[in-house]
Amino acid sequence: MYGNFGLTYGMAMKVIQSVLKEELANSLAMQKSYQRELDKLPRGSLVKRSIKGHLYYYLVYRDQGKVRSDYKGKPSEQEIHKYQQVKEYRAKYRKLLSQVNRQIKYLRSILRGKKSV
């Protein structure tokens, strides 16, 4: 008997394994969701540069591995705020995506039997 539930060791391991598989499926769904949210965000970030005492705004982004800068002129306060929010959301979703990727890696290694439960 295993614990107070009348389960044998084999039965308990199957229950644990099924819970881990369910958690892996949930983690994979979360990974897709986070990636989808990242893909929805406009690319790049607004950068303010001071050149010879004048302020210039550029939209900086990567294009085929190269950093590109597009001159934006004098953006409105709303546009500046929008890009600040986008930057915060991007950081948030990247952090969540990193955490869920580590969790997926860990769950897959457990389910392959490389780590003890």
Beta strands, then each sheet from edge to edge (+ up, - down):
strand 1: 45-51
strand 2: 54-63
strand 3: 66-73
sheet 1: 1+ 2- 3+
end
